[in-house]
Amino acid sequence: MLLPSALTARSIVATFLLASIIPAHAVSVREVFTVATGDVPGSCDGHKELDAQFTDALQMSRAALLAIEQVIPRKINYAGRRMLFAMFGIKSGSYVRGETDQLEAGDEWRIETIEGYLRAVQSIIYLKSLKPRLYCDGNFLVWTTKAMDPKTGKPTNRPISDDLPGVTGAYWYTEKKAYVRDLPPEAGEGGQPCEGDVMGFATRGHSTIALCPQLFTSPEWRQRLPLPSEVKAGDSLYDRYKSAPGAWLHELAHMVLGGNVVDQPAFDNDGNKIDGQYSYGFHRCYNLATKDYGIGNPANPLGQDRAMLNADTYHIFALASYLDQWDWADGVAAPLKDPPPYFSLDSPLQSPLM
């Protein structure tokens, strides 16, 4: 089901409550993942930046957790509350300074779910026995129109529809001897999953992350996280601060949280679904979470709940939380300011959505 229950949310929190704060030193990718090396498809040899990228991604998730802890009742973080609404559609209610404000009905378990998901992502460094796989290209997957022999991993003379009814082709994961059908929507059939603008993908059922070659070469995405001191007023959160750690966090959300967290469909500024588009980036995540809030838009009846289950929402929220010397709730850097004596999150964003 799309909508997790409150019991599920509490169970998630309880399961990962012992996940400690991520250490400040670099976390070795090879301590957590089985990394493809040598003369094999998808080898990560030569990519010395992996440890730094992975550590930055975990620091982002840590920052997001701290932000969540500051916006629950009895704690005040004005910019964090605005960002929580922008990304998840969660209102903390209006309040008078100094008084306890209450979450709206249903939002408490949403926050518990978000917190539990973030703790789950952090906990990956403590679950080293799982040893998920990491590749640095998507060419470890092979496109096939033939049914594959699960013992030998080689194609047979039978059509693939014998194994996957109604399917004319699929990617084959040789190492796992299994078909892969949960690739990103952009992954084209018959080519390679890393074609186009795909920076990475996770095969959730097989505990595998693949980082695409363009993640290491793109001037925008290859960068590490900026220091808060490097941010300037008016900078676009997503367009200016795309980063390899952000891509890592997106894929960790897919892999760690399984089929629950996917790439949700995109909606325009009027709440209409955009066919063939997905909720990537600040403005798409904002529309997903908020455009049906309070107006009963039948095109997006579960916007808040979809937002909790959208991988890039966690990436964007964590990035804003990491750069917490600025207010990012309008999608651009604005100076922090104290909340007014009375404020409401019902007001629209100050800057127009593109």
C-alpha positions as CSV (number, residue, x, y, z in Angstrom):
1,M,0.0,0.0,0.0
2,L,1.1,3.5,-0.7
3,L,0.1,4.8,2.8
4,P,2.1,3.3,5.7
5,S,0.2,2.8,8.9
6,A,1.1,4.5,12.2
7,L,2.2,1.2,13.6
8,T,4.6,0.7,10.7
9,A,6.0,4.2,11.3
10,R,6.6,3.5,15.0
11,S,8.1,0.1,14.2
12,I,10.6,1.7,11.8
13,V,11.6,4.3,14.4
14,A,12.0,1.6,17.0
15,T,14.1,-0.6,14.7
16,F,16.6,2.1,13.9
17,L,16.5,4.1,17.1
18,L,20.0,2.7,18.0
19,A,21.6,4.1,14.9
20,S,24.2,6.4,16.2
21,I,25.3,9.8,15.0
22,I,27.4,9.4,11.9
23,P,31.1,9.8,12.8
24,A,32.9,12.9,11.6
25,H,35.7,10.9,9.9
26,A,35.4,9.5,6.4
27,V,33.4,6.3,6.2
28,S,35.1,3.7,3.9
29,V,32.7,2.5,1.2
30,R,34.5,-0.8,1.1
31,E,33.6,-1.5,4.8
32,V,29.9,-1.2,3.9
33,F,29.7,-2.3,0.2
34,T,31.1,-5.1,-1.9
35,V,32.7,-2.8,-4.5
36,A,33.2,-3.9,-8.1
37,T,36.9,-4.0,-8.8
38,G,39.3,-5.3,-11.4
39,D,38.4,-6.2,-15.0
40,V,34.7,-6.5,-14.5
41,P,31.8,-4.5,-15.9
42,G,31.0,-1.6,-13.6
43,S,34.4,-1.6,-11.9
44,C,35.0,1.3,-9.4
45,D,38.8,1.2,-9.8
46,G,40.2,4.6,-10.1
47,H,37.4,6.4,-8.2
48,K,39.1,7.6,-5.1
49,E,36.4,10.1,-4.3
50,L,33.9,7.4,-3.3
51,D,34.6,7.5,0.4
52,A,34.3,11.3,0.6
53,Q,31.0,11.2,-1.4
54,F,29.5,8.5,0.8
55,T,30.5,10.2,4.0
56,D,29.0,13.5,2.8
57,A,25.7,11.7,2.0
58,L,25.6,10.3,5.5
59,Q,26.3,13.7,6.9
60,M,23.4,15.0,4.9
61,S,21.0,12.4,6.4
62,R,22.4,13.3,9.9
63,A,21.6,16.9,9.3
64,A,18.1,16.0,8.2
65,L,17.5,14.0,11.3
66,L,18.7,16.9,13.5
67,A,16.3,19.2,11.6
68,I,13.4,16.8,12.2
69,E,14.2,16.8,15.9
70,Q,14.0,20.6,16.0
71,V,10.6,20.9,14.4
72,I,8.7,18.5,16.5
73,P,6.3,20.0,19.2
74,R,7.9,22.1,21.9
75,K,11.0,22.9,19.8
76,I,11.3,25.9,17.4
77,N,13.1,26.0,14.1
78,Y,11.2,28.4,11.9
79,A,13.2,27.7,8.7
80,G,13.0,24.0,9.4
81,R,9.2,24.1,9.8
82,R,8.8,26.0,6.5
83,M,11.1,23.4,4.8
84,L,9.1,20.6,6.3
85,F,6.0,22.0,4.7
86,A,7.7,22.7,1.4
87,M,9.0,19.1,1.0
88,F,6.4,17.0,2.9
89,G,3.4,19.2,3.2
90,I,3.4,18.9,6.9
91,K,2.1,21.9,8.9
92,S,3.1,22.3,12.5
93,G,0.1,24.7,13.0
94,S,0.2,28.3,13.8
95,Y,1.5,29.3,17.2
96,V,2.2,32.2,19.5
97,R,5.9,32.5,20.4
98,G,6.6,30.7,23.7
99,E,3.6,28.5,23.6
100,T,3.5,24.8,22.6
101,D,2.2,24.3,19.1
102,Q,0.5,21.1,18.0
103,L,0.9,19.2,14.8
104,E,-2.2,18.8,12.6
105,A,-4.1,15.6,12.8
106,G,-2.2,12.8,11.0
107,D,1.1,14.6,10.8
108,E,2.7,13.1,13.9
109,W,3.0,9.7,12.4
110,R,4.2,11.2,9.1
111,I,7.1,12.8,11.0
112,E,7.7,9.5,12.8
113,T,7.9,7.8,9.4
114,I,10.3,10.4,7.9
115,E,12.5,10.1,11.0
116,G,12.5,6.4,10.8
117,Y,13.4,6.4,7.1
118,L,16.3,8.8,7.7
119,R,17.6,6.6,10.6
120,A,17.3,3.6,8.3
121,V,19.6,5.3,5.8
122,Q,22.1,6.2,8.5
123,S,22.1,2.7,9.9
124,I,23.6,1.2,6.7
125,I,27.1,1.7,8.2
126,Y,26.2,-0.5,11.1
127,L,24.7,-3.3,9.0
128,K,28.0,-4.3,7.3
129,S,27.0,-8.0,7.3
130,L,24.5,-7.2,4.5
131,K,27.3,-6.0,2.2
132,P,25.2,-4.5,-0.6
133,R,27.0,-4.2,-4.0
134,L,28.3,-1.0,-5.5
135,Y,29.1,-0.5,-9.2
136,C,30.4,2.6,-11.0
137,D,28.6,2.0,-14.3
138,G,25.4,0.3,-15.4
139,N,27.0,-2.0,-17.8
140,F,27.0,-4.9,-15.4
141,L,23.4,-5.4,-16.5
142,V,22.7,-7.0,-19.8
143,W,19.6,-6.5,-21.9
144,T,18.0,-9.7,-23.1
145,T,14.9,-10.7,-25.1
146,K,15.6,-14.4,-24.3
147,A,14.8,-16.3,-21.2
148,M,17.9,-16.8,-19.1
149,D,19.1,-20.0,-17.5
150,P,19.2,-19.3,-13.7
151,K,22.0,-21.9,-13.2
152,T,24.4,-20.9,-15.9
153,G,23.3,-17.3,-16.3
154,K,23.3,-17.7,-20.1
155,P,20.5,-17.1,-22.6
156,T,18.3,-19.9,-23.7
157,N,16.4,-20.3,-27.0
158,R,13.1,-19.5,-25.2
159,P,11.5,-16.0,-25.3
160,I,11.7,-14.0,-22.2
161,S,7.9,-14.0,-21.9
162,D,8.2,-17.6,-20.7
163,D,9.7,-16.3,-17.5
164,L,8.1,-12.8,-17.5
165,P,4.6,-13.0,-19.1
166,G,3.8,-10.0,-21.2
167,V,7.4,-8.8,-21.3
168,T,9.5,-8.6,-24.5
169,G,12.8,-7.7,-22.9
170,A,14.5,-7.1,-19.5
171,Y,17.9,-6.5,-17.9
172,W,19.7,-9.5,-16.5
173,Y,21.9,-9.2,-13.4
174,T,24.6,-11.8,-14.1
175,E,26.1,-11.7,-10.6
176,K,22.7,-12.4,-9.0
177,K,21.4,-14.5,-11.9
178,A,18.2,-12.6,-11.8
179,Y,16.1,-10.2,-13.9
180,V,16.0,-6.6,-12.8
181,R,12.8,-4.7,-13.3
182,D,13.0,-1.8,-10.9
183,L,15.3,0.5,-12.8
184,P,14.8,4.3,-13.0
185,P,12.1,5.4,-15.4
186,E,14.7,7.1,-17.6
187,A,16.6,3.8,-18.2
188,G,15.9,3.0,-21.9
189,E,15.1,-0.5,-23.1
190,G,17.8,-2.2,-25.1
191,G,20.5,0.2,-24.2
192,Q,22.4,0.8,-21.0
193,P,20.7,2.0,-17.8
194,C,23.2,4.9,-17.4
195,E,22.3,6.5,-20.7
196,G,20.9,10.0,-20.8
197,D,20.8,12.1,-17.6
198,V,20.7,9.2,-15.2
199,M,23.3,9.7,-12.5
200,G,22.8,6.5,-10.7
201,F,20.2,3.8,-9.9
202,A,19.4,1.2,-7.2
203,T,18.2,-2.3,-7.8
204,R,16.2,-2.4,-4.6
205,G,15.4,-6.1,-4.6
206,H,19.0,-7.0,-5.0
207,S,20.7,-4.5,-2.6
208,T,22.8,-2.9,-5.3
209,I,23.7,0.7,-6.2
210,A,25.2,1.8,-9.5
211,L,26.8,5.2,-9.9
212,C,26.8,6.3,-13.6
213,P,30.0,7.6,-15.3
214,Q,28.4,11.0,-15.8
215,L,28.2,11.5,-12.0
216,F,32.0,11.6,-12.0
217,T,32.3,13.8,-15.1
218,S,29.4,16.3,-14.9
219,P,30.6,19.7,-13.7
220,E,27.3,20.1,-11.8
221,W,27.0,16.7,-10.2
222,R,30.6,15.7,-9.5
223,Q,31.1,18.4,-6.9
224,R,31.1,17.7,-3.2
225,L,28.8,19.5,-0.7
226,P,29.5,23.2,-0.4
227,L,30.3,24.8,2.9
228,P,27.5,27.0,4.3
229,S,29.9,29.9,4.1
230,E,30.1,29.5,0.3
231,V,26.3,30.1,-0.2
232,K,25.1,33.4,-1.4
233,A,21.7,34.9,-1.0
234,G,19.5,34.1,-4.0
235,D,21.3,30.8,-4.8
236,S,19.0,28.1,-6.1
237,L,19.1,25.1,-3.8
238,Y,18.8,22.5,-6.5
239,D,20.2,24.1,-9.6
240,R,23.3,25.5,-7.8
241,Y,24.0,22.7,-5.3
242,K,23.6,19.5,-7.2
243,S,26.2,17.1,-5.9
244,A,27.5,13.6,-6.0
245,P,26.6,13.1,-2.3
246,G,23.0,14.2,-3.1
247,A,22.9,11.5,-5.8
248,W,24.2,9.0,-3.3
249,L,21.5,9.9,-0.8
250,H,18.8,9.6,-3.4
251,E,20.0,6.0,-4.3
252,L,20.5,5.0,-0.6
253,A,16.9,6.0,0.0
254,H,15.8,3.7,-2.9
255,M,18.0,0.8,-1.8
256,V,17.7,0.9,2.0
257,L,13.9,1.6,2.0
258,G,13.1,-0.9,-0.7
259,G,10.0,-0.6,-2.8
260,N,8.4,2.0,-0.4
261,V,10.5,4.9,-1.7
262,V,10.4,5.3,-5.4
263,D,10.4,8.2,-8.0
264,Q,6.9,9.6,-7.7
265,P,5.2,11.3,-10.7
266,A,5.5,15.0,-11.2
267,F,2.8,17.6,-10.9
268,D,2.6,21.1,-12.3
269,N,1.9,24.3,-10.4
270,D,-1.9,23.7,-10.8
271,G,-1.6,20.1,-9.3
272,N,-2.0,18.4,-12.7
273,K,0.0,15.2,-13.3
274,I,2.8,15.6,-15.9
275,D,2.9,12.4,-18.0
276,G,6.3,10.8,-18.2
277,Q,7.9,13.2,-15.7
278,Y,9.0,12.5,-12.1
279,S,9.4,14.5,-8.9
280,Y,13.1,15.5,-9.0
281,G,14.4,18.8,-7.7
282,F,13.0,21.4,-5.4
283,H,10.0,22.6,-7.3
284,R,8.8,19.2,-8.4
285,C,9.1,17.9,-4.8
286,Y,7.2,21.0,-3.6
287,N,4.4,20.5,-6.0
288,L,4.2,16.8,-5.1
289,A,3.8,17.6,-1.4
290,T,1.6,20.7,-1.4
291,K,-0.4,21.3,-4.6
292,D,-3.3,19.2,-3.4
293,Y,-3.2,20.4,0.2
294,G,-6.6,21.6,1.3
295,I,-8.1,21.8,-2.2
296,G,-9.0,18.1,-2.8
297,N,-7.3,17.9,-6.2
298,P,-8.4,14.5,-7.6
299,A,-5.3,14.3,-9.7
300,N,-3.1,14.1,-6.6
301,P,-5.2,12.9,-3.7
302,L,-2.3,11.6,-1.7
303,G,0.4,14.3,-2.2
304,Q,1.7,14.4,1.4
305,D,1.9,10.6,1.5
306,R,3.6,10.4,-1.9
307,A,6.1,13.0,-0.7
308,M,7.2,10.7,2.1
309,L,7.8,8.0,-0.4
310,N,9.7,10.1,-3.0
311,A,13.5,9.6,-3.0
312,D,14.5,13.0,-4.2
313,T,12.4,14.7,-1.4
314,Y,14.8,13.2,1.1
315,H,17.8,14.4,-0.9
316,I,16.4,18.0,-1.1
317,F,15.3,18.2,2.5
318,A,18.7,16.8,3.7
319,L,20.6,19.3,1.5
320,A,18.6,22.2,3.0
321,S,19.1,20.8,6.5
322,Y,22.9,20.6,5.9
323,L,23.0,24.2,4.7
324,D,21.1,25.3,7.7
325,Q,22.5,28.8,7.9
326,W,20.0,29.8,5.3
327,D,16.2,29.5,4.8
328,W,15.6,27.4,1.7
329,A,11.8,27.0,2.0
330,D,11.3,29.1,-1.2
331,G,13.9,27.1,-3.1
332,V,16.5,29.8,-2.9
333,A,18.9,31.0,-0.1
334,A,17.3,33.6,2.1
335,P,18.7,35.0,5.3
336,L,17.5,33.3,8.5
337,K,15.1,35.3,10.6
338,D,13.1,34.8,13.8
339,P,9.5,33.7,13.3
340,P,7.0,36.5,13.7
341,P,4.9,36.4,16.9
342,Y,2.3,34.7,14.9
343,F,2.7,32.9,11.6
344,S,0.9,30.4,9.4
345,L,2.3,28.0,6.9
346,D,-0.8,28.4,4.8
347,S,0.7,31.3,2.8
348,P,2.2,30.4,-0.6
349,L,5.9,30.5,-1.4
350,Q,7.3,34.0,-1.9
351,S,9.1,33.1,-5.1
352,P,7.3,31.8,-8.2
353,L,7.7,28.2,-9.1
354,M,9.3,27.5,-12.4
